[in-house]
Each structure stands twice: as C-alpha cells, then as structure tokens.
Amino acid sequence: METYQSIPQEQIAGTKAKIMAPIALAAIATIIFITLITIFADLFPAIKGLLKNTFSHHWVGKSVLSIAIFLITFGICYLCPHPKTIEKVKKLLPVLIWASIISSVAIFIFFIWEAFFR
C-alpha cells in the first residue's frame, strides 16, 4: 500500500488540480450568476415573483439555482477533456478573487444607487 509520502509530488499536484480547476470555474460562474440574479430580480419584479412562486421565497430560489449552477458547471468542467494543471489553477485563482471583488462592489453600488437615487 502506497503512503501519501511515497507518492510523487507531481502526481499529488495533478490530482489536486483535477478537482481545483473545475471548482474555481464553477465558483466564478456561480458568483457571476448570483450577482446578475440579485440585480435583475430587484430591477424586474417579475423575476423576483417567479423565484418566490417557484421556491417559496426569492432567497431560497437564488440559493437552489446557485447550487445547481455550481454543480452543473463543476460537472461539465470536471468531465471536460482539457488538461487540468496547477498552472491553470494558478491562473484561475486571481480570476476568482477579482470576480468576487467586482461582484461585491457591483451589488454594493447597485443597492446604494437603488436606495438613494432611484
């Protein structure tokens, strides 16, 4: 039986990258979805109503759809034949960070605008 310490580091890194790259891509897609659905649900009451009617509350709807987006995106990216390397993960992490920052700022600015200028 092989122990963790006897496995070559390149193999460990490759195994981690195989799951980390799809997780990062799925997180990016989910962050973008949450930002868009939050803003559009406030701009268009019909969307919020649809979420409420379908899921009992619009927050529940956003949560269920976010989980679905994450799982579907993860599954597609995981099964995709493109190579998943540590270098790809290193490129995706800054994108994930910036997606989080930009989305947070966008939602913050939107609600400030909505509260004071609309």
C-alpha beads as a LAMMPS data file, in Angstrom:
LAMMPS data file: protein, C-alpha beads

118 atoms
117 bonds

1 atom types
1 bond types

-500.0 500.0 xlo xhi
-500.0 500.0 ylo yhi
-500.0 500.0 zlo zhi

Masses

1 110.0

Atoms # bond

1 1 1 0.000 0.000 0.000
2 1 1 1.320 3.388 -1.008
3 1 1 1.552 6.081 1.612
4 1 1 0.956 9.741 0.886
5 1 1 4.657 10.475 1.384
6 1 1 5.741 7.898 -1.207
7 1 1 3.560 9.408 -3.969
8 1 1 5.488 11.806 -6.246
9 1 1 4.628 15.478 -5.667
10 1 1 3.805 15.974 -9.353
11 1 1 1.139 13.279 -9.121
12 1 1 -0.329 14.872 -5.990
13 1 1 -0.364 18.289 -7.666
14 1 1 -2.030 16.825 -10.761
15 1 1 -4.694 15.131 -8.667
16 1 1 -5.399 18.348 -6.773
17 1 1 -5.523 20.367 -9.994
18 1 1 -8.001 17.913 -11.489
19 1 1 -10.564 18.972 -8.892
20 1 1 -9.385 22.512 -8.059
21 1 1 -9.681 23.880 -11.612
22 1 1 -13.350 22.822 -12.015
23 1 1 -14.144 24.124 -8.525
24 1 1 -12.614 27.515 -9.361
25 1 1 -14.501 27.715 -12.675
26 1 1 -17.769 26.683 -11.021
27 1 1 -17.258 29.269 -8.272
28 1 1 -16.644 32.001 -10.856
29 1 1 -19.804 31.055 -12.773
30 1 1 -21.830 30.943 -9.548
31 1 1 -20.575 34.343 -8.370
32 1 1 -21.490 35.911 -11.709
33 1 1 -24.925 34.253 -11.610
34 1 1 -25.642 35.426 -8.051
35 1 1 -24.653 38.985 -8.932
36 1 1 -26.807 39.071 -12.040
37 1 1 -29.852 37.414 -10.474
38 1 1 -29.669 39.723 -7.446
39 1 1 -29.569 42.867 -9.561
40 1 1 -32.104 41.742 -12.159
41 1 1 -34.542 40.423 -9.544
42 1 1 -34.604 43.894 -7.988
43 1 1 -34.904 45.687 -11.321
44 1 1 -37.625 43.385 -12.654
45 1 1 -40.195 42.358 -10.020
46 1 1 -41.444 39.558 -12.285
47 1 1 -38.163 37.689 -11.781
48 1 1 -38.417 38.024 -8.007
49 1 1 -42.051 36.905 -8.221
50 1 1 -41.119 33.882 -10.314
51 1 1 -38.444 32.895 -7.795
52 1 1 -40.904 33.372 -4.929
53 1 1 -43.688 31.397 -6.613
54 1 1 -41.362 28.568 -7.603
55 1 1 -39.283 28.242 -4.427
56 1 1 -41.484 29.840 -1.695
57 1 1 -39.016 32.753 -1.275
58 1 1 -36.714 34.511 -3.718
59 1 1 -33.674 33.891 -1.492
60 1 1 -34.406 30.179 -1.469
61 1 1 -34.741 30.294 -5.251
62 1 1 -31.410 32.064 -5.660
63 1 1 -29.774 29.524 -3.358
64 1 1 -31.189 26.483 -5.140
65 1 1 -30.292 27.882 -8.551
66 1 1 -26.792 28.817 -7.338
67 1 1 -26.184 25.274 -6.113
68 1 1 -27.445 23.936 -9.434
69 1 1 -25.207 26.324 -11.404
70 1 1 -22.205 25.315 -9.304
71 1 1 -22.821 21.568 -9.625
72 1 1 -23.574 21.680 -13.352
73 1 1 -20.565 23.883 -14.123
74 1 1 -18.329 21.734 -11.931
75 1 1 -19.550 18.553 -13.631
76 1 1 -19.026 19.930 -17.124
77 1 1 -15.554 21.278 -16.285
78 1 1 -14.541 18.103 -14.453
79 1 1 -15.562 15.861 -17.342
80 1 1 -14.116 18.203 -19.975
81 1 1 -11.034 16.670 -21.633
82 1 1 -8.939 19.845 -21.308
83 1 1 -5.844 19.375 -19.151
84 1 1 -6.199 20.483 -15.552
85 1 1 -2.816 21.581 -14.288
86 1 1 -1.532 23.537 -11.328
87 1 1 -0.579 26.307 -13.772
88 1 1 -4.212 26.555 -14.853
89 1 1 -5.318 26.703 -11.212
90 1 1 -2.765 29.456 -10.554
91 1 1 -4.297 31.449 -13.430
92 1 1 -7.875 30.815 -12.259
93 1 1 -7.442 31.882 -8.633
94 1 1 -6.826 35.578 -9.415
95 1 1 -9.857 35.485 -11.735
96 1 1 -11.915 34.012 -8.896
97 1 1 -10.694 36.693 -6.490
98 1 1 -11.428 39.505 -8.953
99 1 1 -14.844 38.057 -9.783
100 1 1 -15.655 38.096 -6.066
101 1 1 -14.416 41.652 -5.587
102 1 1 -16.099 43.063 -8.692
103 1 1 -19.370 41.286 -7.911
104 1 1 -19.379 42.528 -4.332
105 1 1 -18.715 46.084 -5.445
106 1 1 -21.370 45.849 -8.172
107 1 1 -24.031 44.668 -5.719
108 1 1 -22.993 47.295 -3.160
109 1 1 -23.127 50.114 -5.733
110 1 1 -26.428 48.841 -7.118
111 1 1 -28.104 48.877 -3.699
112 1 1 -26.650 52.305 -2.870
113 1 1 -27.994 53.576 -6.192
114 1 1 -31.350 51.943 -5.601
115 1 1 -31.639 53.287 -2.039
116 1 1 -30.643 56.888 -2.733
117 1 1 -31.048 57.680 -6.409
118 1 1 -33.929 55.658 -7.741

Bonds

1 1 1 2
2 1 2 3
3 1 3 4
4 1 4 5
5 1 5 6
6 1 6 7
7 1 7 8
8 1 8 9
9 1 9 10
10 1 10 11
11 1 11 12
12 1 12 13
13 1 13 14
14 1 14 15
15 1 15 16
16 1 16 17
17 1 17 18
18 1 18 19
19 1 19 20
20 1 20 21
21 1 21 22
22 1 22 23
23 1 23 24
24 1 24 25
25 1 25 26
26 1 26 27
27 1 27 28
28 1 28 29
29 1 29 30
30 1 30 31
31 1 31 32
32 1 32 33
33 1 33 34
34 1 34 35
35 1 35 36
36 1 36 37
37 1 37 38
38 1 38 39
39 1 39 40
40 1 40 41
41 1 41 42
42 1 42 43
43 1 43 44
44 1 44 45
45 1 45 46
46 1 46 47
47 1 47 48
48 1 48 49
49 1 49 50
50 1 50 51
51 1 51 52
52 1 52 53
53 1 53 54
54 1 54 55
55 1 55 56
56 1 56 57
57 1 57 58
58 1 58 59
59 1 59 60
60 1 60 61
61 1 61 62
62 1 62 63
63 1 63 64
64 1 64 65
65 1 65 66
66 1 66 67
67 1 67 68
68 1 68 69
69 1 69 70
70 1 70 71
71 1 71 72
72 1 72 73
73 1 73 74
74 1 74 75
75 1 75 76
76 1 76 77
77 1 77 78
78 1 78 79
79 1 79 80
80 1 80 81
81 1 81 82
82 1 82 83
83 1 83 84
84 1 84 85
85 1 85 86
86 1 86 87
87 1 87 88
88 1 88 89
89 1 89 90
90 1 90 91
91 1 91 92
92 1 92 93
93 1 93 94
94 1 94 95
95 1 95 96
96 1 96 97
97 1 97 98
98 1 98 99
99 1 99 100
100 1 100 101
101 1 101 102
102 1 102 103
103 1 103 104
104 1 104 105
105 1 105 106
106 1 106 107
107 1 107 108
108 1 108 109
109 1 109 110
110 1 110 111
111 1 111 112
112 1 112 113
113 1 113 114
114 1 114 115
115 1 115 116
116 1 116 117
117 1 117 118
